[in-house]
Each structure stands twice: as structure tokens, then as C-alpha cells.
Amino acid sequence: MQIAQIVECGAAGLGIELPPGTGGAFEKYHNFLEEKGERVNLTAITGAEDVARLHFLDSLALLKAVDFKNASVIDVGSGAGFPGVPLKLAEPTMKLTMLDATGKRVKFLSDLCAGLGIGAACIHARAEEAARSQDLRERFDIAVSRAVARLNVLCELCLPFVRVGGAFLAMKGVDSDEELEEARNAIELLGGVFELKQDYTIPGANVTHRIIVICKTTPTPDKYPRRFAKITNSPL
């Protein structure tokens, strides 16, 4: 089965309507990832079907958790562009910013967006430093992250970017209840409130993942985020 067909059928299975021609854009995305990915060490997942299901469809599932239409969105630790680029392809009205600490990945993201003809800001910076920038702090309706880190760490890295009234969406496994409990203090200290957890099964793959939605109710105190060593060594 071709990438376009997998993505289009899978999106329909998730209850998501894609704009016309989106399947072809995902084909281009996969080809670009195959061409450049090995040199930049972007993803351990290879093969058209696995990429289509475990990266593209997994990313698109976020569209069922909150409304991305016309939203300003920051993807923290974007890497190969997941989930930001698939979300932008599926919801072109959103304004996308992708943040990564590795220069080669940011160059890949810039070239990818140019090749796909989508507008996005690609920023080379560490999240804990970028979150102190006046142009980025509490400027976004939605922050998303698929980064591999404990939820209490992710909250300190991501919630400072979210405006009051916005939301942070963390992509996690279904075994994340303990992580969520562990993160409750961090969520409160950073100005957030746990809203919901939404489990979903990726169409065509026997894999179930979870979206944790944290709403921002008050501004994040100025002292957060701390230095990365402090965040990881002494989580909130």
C-alpha cells in the first residue's frame, strides 16, 4: 500500500478529514526523510508503512484532542518534524513553529518545509533557553511534544511557551498514569491544570498511545524553566 493511501485511509479511520492532495505531500515527506534521514540520524523507524503509521498517523491523532484551526503551535524537540509537520499538512490554517537543539535537524526541517511548500518557523535553540525569549514565552495557543522525557520534565520545558488559556499536549504511552501522578506538582507550579488523557489506536497498527492535555490557567512564574541540569536532576 502506498504512503498516500495509508495516510488517507488511516486519517479517515481516526475521524480526520484531510485537505485534497495531502496524501501526495506525505509521499514527498517520506521520500525526503529517506534521502536525508540517515545522515542526520532522525528516526529509527524505517520502511514506508511503518513511517506512515507510526509517525504520520500517530502525529495526526492530536487533531482529535484539541482544535488546531488558526492556532499558533510550537513543536518542542521537533527532530524529524513529528508531530508538527503532519499537523500543518492536515490543518494548513495553523501557524507552526518548530524548535530543536540540533543544528542539522533544524536545517533538515527548513529544507523539508521548503520542499513541501509549507510556512513554518524553524528555530535552533534549547527549549529552556528559548522559553525565556520575549518573542516565544507564553505566545502560543498550543505546545506539542513527542520528546522522550518524563512528563514533569516536559512540562517545565513546554508550559512556559503556552499562553494562559492555551494547552500543552504530551504524546505518551498508555502506561503513563504513574508519570502523570508524578507530574501533578510540576503542572500546578508551572500554571497548568490536567485536563484529560485520550487513548487512541493507530489504524493498521496494533499500537495504542495516549495524549495528555494540560491547560494553562495562570502565567508560569519567571523562575521557570530552570537550567536543564537542574530540571533533570531535581524535577519539580
Rosetta blueprint (number, residue, H / E / L):
1 M L
2 Q L
3 I H
4 A H
5 Q H
6 I H
7 V H
8 E H
9 C H
10 G H
11 A H
12 A H
13 G H
14 L H
15 G L
16 I L
17 E L
18 L L
19 P L
20 P L
21 G L
22 T H
23 G H
24 G H
25 A H
26 F H
27 E H
28 K H
29 Y H
30 H H
31 N H
32 F H
33 L H
34 E H
35 E H
36 K H
37 G H
38 E H
39 R H
40 V H
41 N L
42 L L
43 T L
44 A L
45 I L
46 T L
47 G L
48 A H
49 E H
50 D H
51 V H
52 A H
53 R H
54 L H
55 H H
56 F H
57 L H
58 D H
59 S H
60 L H
61 A H
62 L H
63 L H
64 K H
65 A L
66 V L
67 D L
68 F L
69 K L
70 N L
71 A L
72 S E
73 V E
74 I E
75 D E
76 V E
77 G L
78 S L
79 G L
80 A L
81 G L
82 F L
83 P L
84 G H
85 V H
86 P H
87 L H
88 K H
89 L H
90 A H
91 E L
92 P L
93 T L
94 M L
95 K E
96 L E
97 T E
98 M E
99 L E
100 D E
101 A L
102 T L
103 G H
104 K H
105 R H
106 V H
107 K H
108 F H
109 L H
110 S H
111 D H
112 L H
113 C H
114 A H
115 G H
116 L H
117 G L
118 I L
119 G L
120 A E
121 A E
122 C E
123 I E
124 H E
125 A L
126 R L
127 A H
128 E H
129 E H
130 A H
131 A L
132 R L
133 S L
134 Q L
135 D L
136 L L
137 R L
138 E L
139 R L
140 F E
141 D E
142 I E
143 A E
144 V E
145 S E
146 R L
147 A L
148 V L
149 A L
150 R L
151 L H
152 N H
153 V H
154 L H
155 C H
156 E H
157 L H
158 C H
159 L H
160 P H
161 F H
162 V E
163 R E
164 V E
165 G E
166 G E
167 A E
168 F E
169 L E
170 A E
171 M E
172 K E
173 G E
174 V L
175 D L
176 S L
177 D H
178 E H
179 E H
180 L H
181 E H
182 E H
183 A H
184 R H
185 N H
186 A H
187 I H
188 E H
189 L H
190 L L
191 G L
192 G E
193 V E
194 F E
195 E E
196 L E
197 K E
198 Q E
199 D E
200 Y E
201 T E
202 I L
203 P L
204 G L
205 A L
206 N L
207 V L
208 T E
209 H E
210 R E
211 I E
212 I E
213 V E
214 I E
215 C E
216 K E
217 T L
218 T L
219 P L
220 T L
221 P L
222 D L
223 K L
224 Y L
225 P L
226 R L
227 R L
228 F H
229 A H
230 K H
231 I H
232 T H
233 N H
234 S L
235 P L
236 L L
